[in-house]
């Protein structure tokens, strides 16, 4: 196996263990067992320490998110209304199609920060994800499709509604994510829609 393939195998095993058992359980020993490698020395050869491995996991997941959301095509929608719906459905679909990586990322954000005092999600990441939604909302207001509201607050509210799905799945693993997406789309349609659109929904 090539070094690149072995690294990918270890990262995949770490993601699976983080998603299933949490940060504290994801030791080199347990990751080695999950990956099916004979010794923790194999992991140490590729990663200096656990923080190094966690950084590789986060980088891998961020790349997965970026590729998935780009391929979803909501940014090519014909209108802000369609773009917003596309974004929400893509964000829900991301967790549906990549449940373990998204659960692992949530675990790292919650437990790694508390355990190691290290931040893996900060101002830069927050600004990036919220600004994408906010741009759709600003365009919708400019086009007269959306009513007046604080676009930053609304964008943050929309983003948090999809960010929290991995947490919800821990307690409700059988959650129907297609229905969840339908409900979010309908809810935010009512929240941001123009006065005329709201009248037609009432």
Buried (B, 14 or more C-beta within 10 A) or exposed (E): EEEEEBBBBBBBBBBBBBBBEBBEBBBBEBBBBBBEBEEBEBBBBBBEEBEEBBBBBBEBBBEBBEEBBEEBEBBEBEEBBBBBBBBBBBBBBBBBEBBBBBBBBBBBBBBBBEEBEEEBBEEEBEEEBBBBBBBBBBBBBEEEBBBEEEBBEBBBBBBEBBBEBBEEBEEEEEBEBEEBBBEBBEEBBEBBBBEEBBEEEE
